[in-house]
Amino acid sequence: MKPPAPSSGSLELLRELTPARVGLGRTGASLPTAALLGFTLDHARARDAVHAAFDHAGIVAGLSGLGLQPVQLASQARNRRDYLRRPDLGRMLDTASRSELADRRGKTDQLAIVIGDGLSPAAVNIHAVELVRHLAPRLAAAGIPIGHAVVASGARVALGDEIGAILGASMIVMLIGERPGLSAPDSLGAYLTHAPRIGLTDAERNCVSNIHGAGLSYDEAAAKIAWLVREGLARRITGVALKDESASGTAQRIATGQG
């Protein structure tokens, strides 16, 4: 027996809960004009986000306003075309950046924050500094100083591994633009890696994703990231071995021997 078609009322309620394209309807064998134009606009926004200019100067200024002293670095991807066609180049520092970092290495730091353009420089331009503004007080409350701040152009997630290894950081938090979607061209992701070194896989990282206006708020994301940093440093792990229990209180009960 064929199930009944959903009512227009139930589709309207569903549309209020999600930015996904639900029940668009049709005109003959095609989409309605409004739905097609909306899709075309969102597709154009996603493409624009990928090719947006990375405002590294603005991000450096914003981080400096938070009391940090960021250093600007670059991957081996010489331009956006190289970056998109050769992902491997975005995972390696260029020679000048490697030398710059080596000169700055001092005592071993617990934490370094790296901000990279990724696949959506637009997301980083909008959200990265504000997320750090919300994150820094939570880290300070946990007694975890930000040892180094880095702004990296042409960056893939794994670029943080080399940066962290050169700096001798115990933990890297990589804030980077995520692949734009048709409903979220400006989504920021945070990737956390304990004991960063070249050759790690994504199984050894934690990710807090979908940080944008219609996704995770800065405060929600900062709470999750701060919890993962604290627990990752305490347990000396990240990735599949570290589950996000920031909302459950389970880790606190284990740590204090309660329950």
Secondary structure, DSSP 8 states (H G I E B T S, - for coil): -------HHHHHHHHHH-SS------BTTB--HHHHHHHHHHHHHHHHHHH----HHHHHHHHHHTT---EEEEBS--SHHHHHH-GGGGGSB-HHHHHHHHHH--S--SEEEEEEEET-HHHHHHHHHHHHHHHHHHHHHTT--EEEEEEEES--TTHHHHHHHHHT-SEEEEEEE----SS-TT-EEEEEEES--TT--GGGEEEEEEESTTSB-HHHHHHHHHHHHHHHHHHT--GGGS---TTT-HHHHHHHT--
